[in-house]
Amino acid sequence: MSNRSSTQRGKEPEGLSGRRRLYSAPALEKGLDILELLAGVDSSLSLREMAARLNRSTGEIFRMLAVLEQRGYIAPSPSDQDSYSLTLQMFELARRHLPLKRLSVAATSEMQRLTSAVEQSCHIAVYHRGRALIVLQQDSPSDRVFSVRLGAEAPLLTTCSGRILLGFSDPILREKMLRDQPLHMRAEMSEKSLERMVARIRNQGYERVMSTLMQGVQDIGFPIFDHLGRVQAALVVPYLAHLDGARQLSPDQVQQSLEQTARNISESLGYRRQPKISA
């Protein structure tokens, strides 16, 4: 009787997931290199400029450019047909991404109502590759506006949105989130300090902290949950106090409105709070 192979049908060989990281697809890598390069510059780049920056020959990326142009991801610059820049195709793909689309549908009108009521801007951040990424933003209708740029990235440990995403994630995901932080976004925090921070945020249900990026701005944020009770995003108001005596809501009043808005968005995503059972 022959021995059964360790690679049974429908089951990956042990260690395959680790070795898969060594696999490469040169053509795909070249195309992604071009997209990432163009996403990080303010102007268009020529074939020669891209080749030089990517340390590749013009022959290596010429066909990549042709395919990317045919698929609508890049286009020649109107002022220089030999230079290329990104189109909005990448943005369109992100917009069609179902979880983000659901969040946008559920949150947009609620965010508009919130900013009108409190006369403060607000934004929503989701977790993405070791960062808190701003994916939705709504300006205050007031003449005095402080807002965070759409697409901006925030460190997890030192910002309101990042702490909310960390605090309400399960321990396994939280560990991965911390491990995946970019080196330039890592902050020194002991394990005990992290545990205390997470316990505090979960116990109070929100985070409220002075901004580490802008003087005089107090960030107030609440989690948004999906239908499975998982934290989906963080809704944050960067509270800006007025010094000219203009009538405005206090931070406590803004916090109350913000909590209700986060609850409304969560419920639109299918979240239902479990009723508390008294002893």
BAMAR-686162 format. One line per field, with one value per residue: residue number from 1; residue in three letters; x, y, z of N, C-alpha, C in turn. Coordinates in steps of 0.02 Angstrom, whole numbers, plus 50000, padded with zeros to 5 digits. Layout:
<kolkols>
num <- c(NUM;...)
residu <- c(ALA;...)
nxx <- c(X;...)
nyy <- c(Y;...)
nzz <- c(Z;...)
caxx <- c(X;...)
cayy <- c(Y;...)
cazz <- c(Z;...)
cxx <- c(X;...)
cyy <- c(Y;...)
czz <- c(Z;...)
</kolkols>
This chain:
<kolkols>
num <- c(1;2;3;4;5;6;7;8;9;10;11;12;13;14;15;16;17;18;19;20;21;22;23;24;25;26;27;28;29;30;31;32;33;34;35;36;37;38;39;40;41;42;43;44;45;46;47;48;49;50;51;52;53;54;55;56;57;58;59;60;61;62;63;64;65;66;67;68;69;70;71;72;73;74;75;76;77;78;79;80;81;82;83;84;85;86;87;88;89;90;91;92;93;94;95;96;97;98;99;100;101;102;103;104;105;106;107;108;109;110;111;112;113;114;115;116;117;118;119;120;121;122;123;124;125;126;127;128;129;130;131;132;133;134;135;136;137;138;139;140;141;142;143;144;145;146;147;148;149;150;151;152;153;154;155;156;157;158;159;160;161;162;163;164;165;166;167;168;169;170;171;172;173;174;175;176;177;178;179;180;181;182;183;184;185;186;187;188;189;190;191;192;193;194;195;196;197;198;199;200;201;202;203;204;205;206;207;208;209;210;211;212;213;214;215;216;217;218;219;220;221;222;223;224;225;226;227;228;229;230;231;232;233;234;235;236;237;238;239;240;241;242;243;244;245;246;247;248;249;250;251;252;253;254;255;256;257;258;259;260;261;262;263;264;265;266;267;268;269;270;271;272;273;274;275;276;277;278;279)
residu <- c(MET;SER;ASN;ARG;SER;SER;THR;GLN;ARG;GLY;LYS;GLU;PRO;GLU;GLY;LEU;SER;GLY;ARG;ARG;ARG;LEU;TYR;SER;ALA;PRO;ALA;LEU;GLU;LYS;GLY;LEU;ASP;ILE;LEU;GLU;LEU;LEU;ALA;GLY;VAL;ASP;SER;SER;LEU;SER;LEU;ARG;GLU;MET;ALA;ALA;ARG;LEU;ASN;ARG;SER;THR;GLY;GLU;ILE;PHE;ARG;MET;LEU;ALA;VAL;LEU;GLU;GLN;ARG;GLY;TYR;ILE;ALA;PRO;SER;PRO;SER;ASP;GLN;ASP;SER;TYR;SER;LEU;THR;LEU;GLN;MET;PHE;GLU;LEU;ALA;ARG;ARG;HIS;LEU;PRO;LEU;LYS;ARG;LEU;SER;VAL;ALA;ALA;THR;SER;GLU;MET;GLN;ARG;LEU;THR;SER;ALA;VAL;GLU;GLN;SER;CYS;HIS;ILE;ALA;VAL;TYR;HIS;ARG;GLY;ARG;ALA;LEU;ILE;VAL;LEU;GLN;GLN;ASP;SER;PRO;SER;ASP;ARG;VAL;PHE;SER;VAL;ARG;LEU;GLY;ALA;GLU;ALA;PRO;LEU;LEU;THR;THR;CYS;SER;GLY;ARG;ILE;LEU;LEU;GLY;PHE;SER;ASP;PRO;ILE;LEU;ARG;GLU;LYS;MET;LEU;ARG;ASP;GLN;PRO;LEU;HIS;MET;ARG;ALA;GLU;MET;SER;GLU;LYS;SER;LEU;GLU;ARG;MET;VAL;ALA;ARG;ILE;ARG;ASN;GLN;GLY;TYR;GLU;ARG;VAL;MET;SER;THR;LEU;MET;GLN;GLY;VAL;GLN;ASP;ILE;GLY;PHE;PRO;ILE;PHE;ASP;HIS;LEU;GLY;ARG;VAL;GLN;ALA;ALA;LEU;VAL;VAL;PRO;TYR;LEU;ALA;HIS;LEU;ASP;GLY;ALA;ARG;GLN;LEU;SER;PRO;ASP;GLN;VAL;GLN;GLN;SER;LEU;GLU;GLN;THR;ALA;ARG;ASN;ILE;SER;GLU;SER;LEU;GLY;TYR;ARG;ARG;GLN;PRO;LYS;ILE;SER;ALA)
nxx <- c(50043;50032;50109;50017;50027;50097;50047;49897;49750;49674;49734;49861;50039;50143;50214;50204;50138;50231;50338;50280;50298;50416;50395;50385;50322;50377;50329;50209;50258;50334;50233;50161;50261;50273;50146;50147;50254;50210;50103;50163;50215;50202;50195;50191;50285;50417;50456;50594;50627;50552;50611;50740;50716;50662;50765;50778;50783;50732;50674;50624;50510;50432;50328;50247;50200;50124;50021;49962;49915;49823;49729;49681;49739;49845;49888;49939;50019;49931;50007;50126;50153;50241;50256;50187;50046;49949;49780;49608;49574;49622;49569;49435;49425;49451;49340;49239;49262;49187;49168;49212;49128;49004;49024;49039;48912;48832;48884;48898;48785;48758;48876;48871;48759;48808;48919;48851;48775;48868;48962;49094;49229;49237;49302;49329;49421;49504;49581;49735;49865;49957;49927;49818;49702;49634;49479;49356;49289;49225;49194;49173;49030;49057;49147;49269;49379;49449;49525;49562;49662;49594;49643;49756;49878;49888;49979;49962;49976;49985;49882;49710;49617;49694;49715;49584;49553;49648;49613;49484;49497;49515;49627;49718;49713;49753;49885;49942;49919;50003;50125;50135;50158;50231;50407;50438;50327;50320;50307;50378;50312;50274;50225;50138;50092;50024;49923;49854;49808;49723;49628;49572;49514;49422;49341;49285;49230;49265;49385;49474;49580;49715;49778;49924;49983;49937;49938;49825;49714;49588;49559;49418;49344;49248;49212;49161;49056;49035;48913;48946;48994;49124;49258;49249;49288;49349;49269;49302;49312;49407;49421;49407;49436;49358;49419;49364;49247;49140;48987;48984;48977;49020;49162;49110;48975;48991;49046;48938;48850;48932;48946;48815;48806;48906;48846;48730;48784;48846;48735;48673;48758;48723;48748;48706;48683;48715;48597;48618;48634;48566;48631)
nyy <- c(49940;50107;50254;50397;50555;50702;50814;50828;50824;50981;51035;51138;51116;51102;51252;51316;51438;51524;51512;51564;51698;51718;51707;51780;51899;51966;52056;52104;52165;52269;52347;52385;52455;52566;52627;52656;52744;52853;52891;52954;53076;53250;53297;53254;53117;53072;52932;52905;52970;52896;52771;52798;52832;52714;52631;52551;52490;52583;52501;52398;52448;52505;52431;52408;52535;52558;52462;52502;52627;52591;52525;52628;52679;52767;52921;53022;53180;53333;53442;53388;53261;53157;53130;53056;53036;52986;52933;52950;52821;52731;52787;52768;52629;52609;52674;52591;52482;52369;52367;52498;52574;52545;52600;52735;52765;52746;52842;52973;53068;53075;53129;53255;53309;53310;53402;53519;53535;53549;53635;53603;53521;53350;53183;53018;52875;52727;52567;52532;52446;52460;52590;52728;52776;52914;52914;52972;53136;53286;53454;53591;53700;53825;53983;53969;53846;53691;53552;53381;53315;53220;53055;53065;52998;52925;52897;52749;52740;52867;52951;53004;52935;52823;52762;52727;52631;52535;52509;52452;52339;52160;52060;51982;52040;52168;52149;52116;52236;52324;52266;52285;52420;52558;52596;52733;52776;52718;52716;52731;52628;52547;52377;52367;52499;52508;52412;52473;52589;52534;52469;52579;52653;52561;52544;52672;52697;52783;52901;53042;53170;53285;53349;53281;53334;53461;53615;53665;53598;53485;53317;53217;53061;52919;52743;52653;52521;52363;52247;52130;52168;52209;52328;52451;52576;52740;52881;53049;53209;53349;53459;53630;53769;53929;54093;54217;54244;54194;54106;53939;53759;53667;53557;53443;53445;53429;53303;53224;53236;53181;53049;53001;53011;52920;52804;52800;52781;52657;52575;52586;52509;52387;52353;52299;52337;52235;52205;52258;52148;52143;52105)
nzz <- c(50000;49954;50022;50075;49998;50072;50022;50008;49906;49883;49992;50050;50032;50175;50229;50108;50097;50152;50063;49950;49952;49892;49759;49596;49477;49348;49244;49297;49413;49358;49300;49416;49482;49400;49414;49553;49557;49478;49555;49659;49620;49573;49445;49268;49194;49084;48974;48981;49101;49194;49178;49225;49360;49408;49393;49279;49108;48961;48869;48947;49010;48912;48844;48953;48982;48867;48880;49002;48964;48865;48945;49018;49134;49136;49052;48912;48943;48920;48881;48843;48746;48760;48891;49040;49151;49294;49272;49328;49348;49446;49561;49533;49539;49675;49727;49686;49763;49866;50016;50049;49971;50027;50154;50120;50065;50178;50265;50211;50205;50341;50392;50334;50398;50528;50523;50491;50606;50712;50667;50638;50555;50493;50480;50410;50447;50393;50423;50344;50285;50397;50436;50476;50364;50281;50214;50191;50198;50269;50257;50373;50375;50419;50413;50466;50446;50480;50420;50373;50246;50112;50088;50163;50277;50440;50591;50692;50832;50888;50852;50854;50770;50733;50858;50895;50797;50829;50963;50961;50886;50872;50975;50895;50767;50804;50843;50719;50651;50720;50693;50558;50539;50453;50458;50481;50547;50668;50844;51006;51127;51272;51307;51415;51425;51305;51326;51430;51365;51266;51347;51413;51306;51254;51365;51387;51264;51162;51094;51148;51127;51133;50982;50909;50802;50764;50844;50972;50927;50964;50955;50932;50935;50875;50861;50712;50673;50586;50516;50580;50699;50700;50707;50589;50547;50595;50657;50661;50737;50716;50833;50835;50927;50942;50960;50959;51022;50955;50938;50982;50992;51138;51173;51238;51197;51059;51060;51101;50991;50894;50939;50920;50782;50739;50787;50709;50581;50597;50623;50499;50427;50469;50600;50761;50925;51066;51192;51362;51498;51651;51812)
caxx <- c(50000;50075;50098;49982;50070;50081;50010;49833;49711;49637;49771;49926;50096;50166;50265;50195;50119;50291;50379;50247;50323;50476;50375;50386;50291;50414;50288;50163;50298;50352;50173;50147;50314;50256;50088;50167;50297;50169;50059;50202;50243;50152;50194;50198;50353;50429;50480;50663;50627;50527;50662;50795;50694;50650;50827;50763;50795;50671;50644;50589;50445;50394;50266;50205;50166;50074;49963;49929;49878;49765;49680;49655;49769;49888;49872;49990;50006;49906;50059;50185;50129;50292;50255;50127;50024;49893;49711;49568;49553;49637;49519;49371;49429;49443;49271;49196;49277;49123;49165;49219;49067;48951;49038;49025;48839;48804;48912;48901;48733;48765;48931;48847;48716;48851;48957;48804;48751;48920;49005;49163;49241;49245;49329;49327;49483;49503;49649;49765;49937;49994;49912;49749;49697;49575;49444;49299;49302;49172;49212;49124;49000;49081;49201;49332;49381;49510;49508;49616;49660;49573;49700;49811;49891;49900;50007;49913;49984;49987;49826;49644;49589;49734;49703;49518;49558;49685;49579;49424;49513;49528;49699;49758;49719;49791;49956;49963;49920;50064;50183;50137;50170;50293;50458;50437;50267;50322;50321;50396;50261;50282;50167;50092;50060;49977;49866;49815;49774;49669;49576;49539;49473;49366;49297;49246;49194;49286;49449;49474;49649;49743;49814;49997;50006;49919;49928;49760;49661;49570;49527;49367;49326;49209;49217;49104;49057;48997;48858;48973;49020;49196;49270;49257;49320;49347;49241;49339;49305;49463;49385;49445;49403;49359;49442;49335;49182;49087;48948;49000;48964;49077;49186;49063;48916;49012;49056;48872;48826;48976;48928;48753;48820;48941;48797;48686;48821;48855;48671;48662;48800;48695;48770;48655;48713;48685;48571;48653;48596;48580;48645)
cayy <- c(50000;50166;50307;50456;50614;50754;50867;50801;50867;51032;51057;51164;51087;51142;51301;51346;51509;51562;51513;51603;51766;51722;51705;51845;51907;52027;52104;52136;52208;52329;52389;52414;52504;52627;52658;52684;52801;52910;52913;52992;53138;53301;53312;53196;53094;53041;52863;52905;52989;52839;52718;52818;52829;52645;52594;52501;52516;52606;52443;52357;52475;52534;52394;52418;52599;52551;52425;52544;52679;52559;52508;52690;52696;52825;52957;53073;53248;53376;53489;53351;53194;53107;53121;53022;53044;52942;52955;52936;52751;52700;52812;52736;52561;52613;52694;52533;52430;52364;52392;52571;52602;52540;52650;52801;52773;52751;52896;53040;53113;53083;53175;53321;53332;53323;53464;53575;53544;53567;53683;53578;53471;53282;53137;52947;52839;52654;52538;52512;52433;52489;52661;52750;52810;52956;52895;53016;53199;53335;53519;53630;53755;53887;54017;53945;53775;53651;53485;53336;53300;53154;53014;53073;52940;52943;52843;52714;52747;52936;52991;52983;52884;52762;52730;52696;52571;52486;52493;52412;52279;52103;52057;51955;52092;52224;52131;52122;52307;52353;52237;52310;52492;52580;52614;52803;52790;52682;52756;52689;52620;52483;52333;52385;52562;52493;52378;52523;52632;52496;52459;52643;52671;52515;52555;52733;52692;52835;52931;53116;53185;53342;53328;53281;53362;53531;53646;53694;53557;53427;53265;53177;53010;52860;52689;52633;52448;52332;52203;52077;52197;52225;52399;52462;52641;52788;52946;53096;53281;53389;53515;53693;53820;53997;54139;54284;54248;54168;54053;53873;53706;53646;53490;53393;53444;53399;53231;53192;53232;53135;52981;52982;53002;52856;52751;52798;52751;52586;52542;52583;52454;52324;52339;52301;52329;52185;52236;52241;52104;52161;52048)
cazz <- c(50000;49948;50071;50048;49995;50121;49986;49990;49862;49919;50051;50030;50066;50232;50214;50042;50104;50164;50002;49899;49954;49849;49689;49563;49411;49327;49206;49344;49457;49320;49295;49482;49496;49362;49446;49617;49544;49455;49610;49708;49592;49558;49373;49224;49183;49018;48976;49005;49172;49232;49176;49269;49430;49426;49380;49226;49040;48928;48836;48996;49031;48856;48833;49012;48973;48814;48906;49052;48928;48833;48997;49046;49199;49126;48991;48896;48967;48866;48859;48820;48729;48777;48964;49062;49220;49311;49263;49388;49347;49511;49608;49517;49566;49747;49741;49674;49812;49899;50085;50051;49941;50078;50205;50092;50060;50245;50305;50180;50228;50414;50403;50315;50452;50586;50515;50495;50675;50760;50634;50639;50503;50517;50431;50426;50432;50396;50428;50280;50282;50453;50444;50473;50300;50277;50152;50183;50234;50259;50286;50411;50336;50448;50378;50496;50429;50487;50396;50355;50174;50090;50068;50210;50320;50509;50631;50732;50905;50913;50827;50878;50725;50738;50923;50893;50756;50869;51025;50952;50848;50915;50990;50841;50715;50832;50839;50649;50635;50749;50658;50489;50535;50420;50507;50499;50586;50731;50904;51063;51177;51304;51303;51468;51406;51251;51356;51468;51317;51235;51398;51425;51248;51249;51422;51379;51201;51116;51110;51147;51142;51097;50922;50911;50739;50759;50909;50985;50900;51005;50914;50965;50887;50894;50812;50670;50671;50532;50537;50622;50761;50693;50695;50517;50535;50650;50639;50703;50729;50743;50862;50833;50969;50916;51012;50948;51055;50912;50970;50958;51040;51177;51154;51264;51154;50996;51073;51102;50922;50859;50960;50887;50710;50731;50798;50651;50525;50613;50613;50427;50403;50495;50668;50813;50991;51109;51253;51424;51541;51720;51855)
cxx <- c(50044;50058;50062;50029;50048;50043;49944;49795;49671;49673;49840;49982;50119;50221;50255;50179;50180;50333;50348;50272;50384;50458;50375;50350;50320;50371;50241;50200;50317;50291;50156;50199;50297;50198;50107;50212;50256;50123;50097;50232;50186;50145;50199;50272;50359;50453;50551;50667;50603;50580;50719;50775;50683;50711;50815;50778;50728;50635;50603;50518;50404;50327;50219;50165;50110;50011;49925;49890;49816;49711;49655;49684;49816;49867;49928;49970;49982;49959;50120;50164;50179;50297;50187;50111;49966;49826;49673;49545;49565;49587;49452;49370;49418;49371;49223;49208;49219;49122;49169;49157;49010;48961;49021;48950;48808;48824;48903;48848;48737;48821;48910;48803;48757;48887;48912;48783;48806;48968;49079;49169;49244;49275;49323;49392;49471;49574;49673;49840;49977;49980;49837;49744;49631;49540;49382;49311;49246;49192;49155;49095;49023;49136;49269;49334;49449;49491;49571;49608;49638;49634;49760;49817;49908;49931;49954;49916;49976;49930;49760;49616;49627;49721;49635;49521;49596;49643;49520;49435;49524;49604;49742;49768;49761;49866;49982;49967;49983;50125;50191;50149;50233;50343;50453;50375;50268;50340;50336;50337;50268;50218;50115;50055;50008;49914;49822;49776;49714;49612;49537;49491;49412;49315;49254;49209;49214;49357;49443;49542;49670;49785;49889;50026;49993;49905;49858;49702;49650;49532;49480;49343;49289;49219;49153;49110;49016;48945;48881;49001;49094;49204;49287;49297;49317;49320;49269;49320;49368;49435;49430;49407;49411;49377;49410;49266;49125;49052;48968;48984;49028;49101;49139;49001;48932;49019;48989;48844;48867;48960;48865;48764;48855;48893;48751;48720;48829;48790;48653;48702;48776;48713;48712;48689;48676;48658;48609;48607;48615;48589;48585)
cyy <- c(50061;50217;50365;50515;50664;50811;50838;50850;50917;51059;51079;51127;51133;51190;51336;51419;51552;51567;51556;51674;51774;51722;51775;51841;51971;52078;52141;52185;52273;52376;52422;52466;52571;52664;52691;52745;52862;52936;52957;53056;53186;53315;53248;53179;53063;52969;52861;52923;52932;52784;52734;52811;52758;52600;52536;52533;52538;52548;52400;52383;52504;52499;52401;52483;52594;52516;52468;52601;52650;52544;52569;52710;52755;52858;53007;53141;53291;53423;53454;53279;53139;53095;53093;53038;52997;52974;52942;52863;52716;52723;52778;52664;52561;52630;52635;52476;52427;52388;52468;52604;52601;52592;52720;52815;52784;52816;52966;53088;53125;53132;53247;53351;53351;53390;53525;53589;53571;53620;53667;53527;53401;53239;53065;52915;52764;52629;52517;52507;52470;52562;52670;52794;52849;52942;52938;53079;53248;53400;53549;53684;53823;53918;53995;53870;53746;53580;53446;53316;53228;53116;53021;53010;52964;52884;52812;52732;52818;52980;52962;52926;52819;52725;52696;52631;52516;52462;52447;52352;52221;52095;52031;52006;52150;52210;52137;52195;52340;52329;52267;52385;52507;52604;52687;52822;52755;52727;52708;52688;52551;52442;52350;52450;52552;52459;52427;52569;52597;52486;52523;52660;52626;52527;52618;52737;52743;52856;53007;53138;53247;53317;53332;53313;53437;53560;53676;53655;53496;53377;53224;53125;52951;52806;52680;52557;52423;52284;52145;52103;52212;52299;52407;52525;52682;52854;52998;53168;53314;53456;53576;53745;53889;54045;54208;54291;54223;54110;53986;53822;53689;53577;53435;53388;53412;53324;53194;53184;53182;53063;52957;52970;52936;52797;52744;52764;52676;52547;52537;52527;52386;52308;52347;52289;52275;52219;52212;52199;52120;52099;52031)
czz <- c(50000;50001;50038;50050;50047;50089;49961;49946;49903;49980;50030;50066;50122;50210;50147;50047;50116;50101;49948;49897;49908;49776;49660;49496;49383;49290;49253;49390;49421;49315;49361;49500;49462;49396;49512;49609;49524;49510;49659;49681;49575;49484;49333;49215;49115;49028;49004;49080;49216;49235;49224;49342;49454;49416;49331;49158;49010;48894;48884;49011;48974;48846;48893;49005;48921;48840;48957;49019;48895;48884;49035;49114;49194;49060;48977;48923;48909;48839;48832;48808;48744;48852;48985;49135;49231;49292;49329;49392;49414;49563;49596;49543;49641;49765;49733;49723;49861;49972;50089;50022;49992;50132;50181;50088;50129;50280;50275;50207;50303;50430;50386;50370;50514;50580;50517;50566;50721;50732;50644;50582;50534;50461;50456;50403;50437;50402;50358;50287;50336;50466;50453;50411;50296;50210;50140;50224;50218;50294;50326;50366;50362;50405;50405;50487;50443;50468;50378;50282;50161;50064;50113;50253;50390;50546;50676;50806;50931;50888;50852;50835;50731;50803;50926;50854;50794;50928;51017;50907;50896;50923;50933;50786;50740;50828;50768;50629;50660;50712;50589;50483;50496;50473;50529;50540;50654;50789;50961;51112;51207;51298;51355;51453;51352;51280;51395;51420;51286;51285;51411;51368;51243;51306;51413;51313;51150;51133;51103;51171;51104;51038;50933;50849;50734;50828;50915;50958;50945;50961;50957;50916;50917;50841;50772;50661;50611;50560;50581;50688;50759;50680;50621;50504;50598;50622;50688;50685;50757;50768;50866;50873;50938;50973;51006;50979;51013;50948;50940;51013;51076;51154;51179;51220;51086;51004;51072;51031;50882;50876;50924;50812;50698;50740;50738;50592;50537;50601;50539;50395;50430;50566;50716;50880;51030;51173;51315;51468;51613;51762;51898)
</kolkols>
